[in-house]
Amino acid sequence: MMSAPIPPNKAPPRDDNQEPSTEYNLSEKLTHDEVMTYLKGQLSDVLAQDPLLSDLPGDITPEEVNLKIALEYGQAMTVFVRKVTGEVLPIVVMQNATVRDLKNAVRRHMTLQLQRQKIKKKISWRYIWRTYWLSYAGEKLTDDKKALKEYGLRNREEVTFAKRLKGVNS
């Protein structure tokens, strides 16, 4: 049976001679917010104690955990994506990822980054991908279904945004 700290409004009545209890039965009726607070605390504790996962943020998504573990086992790779502003994003994708997978990972990374910074900004990804190519070693990654490895892209290499020219390979 799992137990956790008692939320202030759920403390059971006690004897004055009895030690205060710091645990409660999770089968009690709890609100959704109480359960989420408990689970976030437990997840933070696990992440803080795990040497592999300790550098991850407390509001980590399950997909981020899976990619981090896959990276450690050599099943994923980090691709550094350089934005037009010069900022470099470390994007983790599986070894067999396609250009579309990389684009989706960039989108996910940027969305999470904005949420974690509490910035309410909407990015039009349709506009981004119509305006820019991803480019590796001077070659535009034009085929979304093509594997990154087919372009020669390997772990810890850099991809850049390249402005699409109107009427040329659009």
C-alpha positions in Angstrom: 0.0 0.0 0.0 1.4 3.4 -1.0 1.5 6.3 1.5 2.3 9.9 1.2 2.3 13.2 3.2 -1.2 14.2 4.3 -2.7 17.2 2.5 -3.7 19.7 5.2 -7.4 19.3 4.6 -7.3 15.4 4.8 -5.7 14.9 8.2 -7.5 12.2 10.2 -8.7 13.0 13.7 -6.1 12.0 16.3 -5.7 11.5 20.0 -3.7 14.1 21.9 -1.4 11.3 23.1 -0.8 10.0 19.6 2.1 11.1 17.4 0.9 13.2 14.4 0.7 11.0 11.3 2.5 12.1 8.1 1.0 9.5 5.9 -2.4 8.6 4.5 -3.9 5.9 2.4 -4.0 6.7 -1.3 -7.2 4.8 -1.7 -9.0 7.6 0.2 -10.9 10.0 -2.0 -8.5 12.7 -3.2 -9.1 15.5 -5.6 -7.4 15.4 -9.0 -5.2 18.3 -7.9 -4.1 16.5 -4.7 -3.2 13.4 -6.7 -1.3 15.4 -9.3 0.7 17.3 -6.6 1.6 14.0 -5.0 2.7 12.4 -8.3 4.7 15.4 -9.3 6.5 15.3 -5.9 7.2 11.6 -6.3 8.5 12.1 -9.9 10.7 14.9 -8.8 12.2 12.7 -6.0 12.9 9.9 -8.5 14.4 12.2 -11.0 16.6 13.9 -8.4 18.0 10.5 -7.1 18.6 9.0 -10.6 22.1 9.8 -12.0 20.8 9.4 -15.5 17.7 11.5 -15.2 18.8 14.1 -12.5 19.4 16.9 -15.1 15.9 16.7 -16.4 13.3 19.3 -15.5 10.6 18.5 -12.9 7.8 18.9 -15.4 9.3 16.4 -17.8 7.1 14.6 -20.3 7.2 10.8 -20.6 8.5 11.1 -24.1 11.5 13.2 -22.9 12.3 10.4 -20.3 12.0 7.7 -23.0 14.3 9.7 -25.4 16.9 10.3 -22.6 17.0 6.6 -21.8 17.2 5.7 -25.5 20.1 8.2 -25.9 22.0 6.5 -23.1 21.5 3.1 -24.7 22.6 4.4 -28.1 19.2 4.0 -29.6 18.8 7.8 -30.1 21.0 10.7 -31.2 21.3 14.4 -30.4 21.1 16.7 -33.4 22.0 20.3 -32.8 19.6 22.6 -34.7 20.9 26.1 -35.2 18.1 28.7 -35.5 18.4 31.8 -37.7 19.0 33.8 -34.5 22.1 31.7 -33.8 20.6 29.8 -30.8 21.4 26.1 -30.9 18.8 23.6 -29.8 19.8 20.1 -28.7 17.2 17.9 -30.3 17.0 14.2 -29.4 15.6 11.8 -32.0 15.7 8.1 -32.5 18.6 6.7 -34.7 16.2 5.8 -37.5 14.4 9.2 -37.5 13.2 10.8 -40.7 13.3 14.5 -41.6 9.7 14.7 -40.5 10.6 13.2 -37.1 13.3 15.9 -36.7 10.8 18.6 -37.6 8.3 17.3 -35.1 11.0 17.1 -32.4 12.0 20.7 -33.1 8.4 21.7 -32.7 8.0 19.8 -29.5 11.2 21.2 -28.1 10.2 24.8 -28.8 6.7 24.3 -27.5 8.0 22.9 -24.2 10.6 25.6 -23.9 8.0 28.3 -24.3 5.7 26.6 -21.8 8.5 26.2 -19.2 9.4 29.9 -19.6 5.7 30.7 -19.2 5.7 32.5 -22.5 2.3 32.6 -24.3 3.4 32.7 -27.9 1.9 30.8 -30.8 4.3 29.7 -33.5 3.0 28.9 -36.9 4.9 25.8 -37.8 3.2 25.7 -41.2 4.8 29.1 -41.9 8.2 28.0 -40.5 8.4 24.9 -42.7 7.1 26.9 -45.8 9.8 29.6 -45.2 12.8 27.5 -44.2 14.5 24.3 -45.0 16.6 22.3 -42.6 20.1 22.0 -44.1 23.0 19.7 -43.3 26.5 20.1 -44.8 25.1 22.4 -47.4 22.4 20.0 -48.5 18.7 20.8 -48.0 16.7 18.2 -46.2 13.8 18.3 -48.7 12.3 14.8 -48.4 10.3 14.5 -45.1 10.2 10.7 -45.5 13.9 10.2 -45.9 15.9 9.0 -42.9 18.5 11.4 -41.5 21.2 8.8 -41.9 20.5 8.8 -45.7 21.7 12.5 -45.6 24.8 11.4 -43.7 23.6 12.9 -40.5 25.1 11.3 -37.3 25.0 11.9 -33.6 26.0 15.3 -32.3 26.1 17.0 -35.7 24.6 20.3 -36.6 21.6 21.1 -38.8 20.7 24.7 -39.7 17.7 26.6 -40.9 18.1 27.8 -44.5 15.8 30.4 -46.0 13.8 29.0 -48.9 14.1 31.2 -52.0 10.8 31.8 -53.8 10.5 29.8 -57.0 13.6 27.7 -56.3 13.0 24.1 -55.1 9.8 25.3 -53.3 
